[in-house]
Amino acid sequence: MALVQFATRINFSTARMACRQLSSKTVTENVKKSVFISQSTDVFTNLALEDWLYRNFDFNNHHILMVSHNDPSVVIGKHQNPWSETNMPELAHITNSGVQVARRNCNGPAVYHDQGNLNMTFFTPANKSNQGHDLEMLTRALFRNYGIEVKSMANNVMSVRHLKVSENSAKVGRTNAYHQCTLFVNVDKVDRTLALQQTISGIQSSGPQSEHSKIFNLCEEYPKICTAGVLRAIGWEYLRTPVNSLKDGGQDLASKQNGFQMINPTERWFPGITELRNKFSSWDWCFAKTPKFTVTKTFSVSQEFMNGSGDLRVTMVVEHGRISDITVQIPSGLSTGFSGTANAITSLKYQKFSEDAINALQQSICGSGYGLLDDKDKFGTDCVRQVMTSM
């Protein structure tokens, strides 16, 4: 009897395992893949499209690779500080159209985007997210089509000749997930360096700080490469790669997928995307989401303003992108409208952390009975301005 019961249990267990394998195979075979190509080059629109898909799409039977290009912009992580991640005072002058600052809805480092980047977002159900799988597929596509050997570095970054050729970030929710990967094909390195240069020194912040290093453009390894060609190469590799393995399914598998689709990220196609785009482009999202930080700078006071020598020290506390507190320590012997009027200092509170606050300070001094700013007043306001704008 014991032998019969044991044999029955074995047969039942074997049958149950076979059913699970059959079910898993069926689910995998039912999954279709699409390559969505955004027709927008606006960074806020593409972030909105990404967020719309993450919020509204069911990826259980339909996985998506979204591909986009952005006009010059710096995309920072959800909890990063734009003033410590970018060259904020000069962004408007780096390119003819300037450089936008955008905050994405997931963590990761600050990344410079222009038309030389290929931005990819892999969408899957949360339990199917696999960054290693995605990067291995990208590596295979670049080698198959261009003979470029790409290796993995720390934090899922890809490299060529020990220099990174990509940046990555990811978001995993309760039901859906996505993995972002920016590939450097022909990025303007000079503009990138200028845009990511930190020019406001003395910032103390709890937000995560990016570590920027030299990058390698794929065009340096293969001069004829272009973003359009890389898009095609990666798109086909994505379509011919199974969702649960890296075995090459070839043209046979690719032909069963949904292929390449040009996507127009408009309200007609994606109801509600305009509201999302407005959120991502708003000051409240890009700047007010910044974690609390403090900026402190010390300035030597010229002898033309006082007898002897001394330093003027300015400390600002910034919360939600606005000045919540300011302290100015003034050396003895320096008496100005700037230093002698409490209202002048308090006028900065609750102002946005920008040069607009300096204008408010100057107006406060002029309106407090001192008339036009004298040289000492200008020195004081220039010190405050430098806290916000320069090293």
Sequence and secondary structure as in RCSB ss.txt:
>XXXX:A:sequence
MALVQFATRINFSTARMACRQLSSKTVTENVKKSVFISQSTDVFTNLALEDWLYRNFDFNNHHILMVSHNDPSVV
IGKHQNPWSETNMPELAHITNSGVQVARRNCNGPAVYHDQGNLNMTFFTPANKSNQGHDLEMLTRALFRNYGIEV
KSMANNVMSVRHLKVSENSAKVGRTNAYHQCTLFVNVDKVDRTLALQQTISGIQSSGPQSEHSKIFNLCEEYPKI
CTAGVLRAIGWEYLRTPVNSLKDGGQDLASKQNGFQMINPTERWFPGITELRNKFSSWDWCFAKTPKFTVTKTFS
VSQEFMNGSGDLRVTMVVEHGRISDITVQIPSGLSTGFSGTANAITSLKYQKFSEDAINALQQSICGSGYGLLDD
KDKFGTDCVRQVMTSM
>XXXX:A:secstr
 HHHHHHHHHHHHHHHHHHHHHHHHHHHHH EEEEEEE    HHHHHHHHHHHHHH   SSEEEEEEE  SSEEE
E TT  HHHHS GGGHHHHSTT  EEEE SS    EEE TTEEEEEEEEEGGG  HHHHHHHHHHHHHHHH    
EE GGG EEETTEE EEEEEEE SSEEEEEEEEESS  HHHHHHHT     SEEESS       B  GGGTSTT 
 HHHHHHHHHHHHHTS TT     HHHHHTTS EEEEE  STTTSTTHHHHHHHHHSHHHHTTTS  EEEEEEEE
  TTTSSS  EEEEEEEEETTEEEEEEEE  TT   HHHH HHHHHTTTTSBSSHHHHHHHHHHHIIIII S  H
HHHHHHHHHHHHHH  
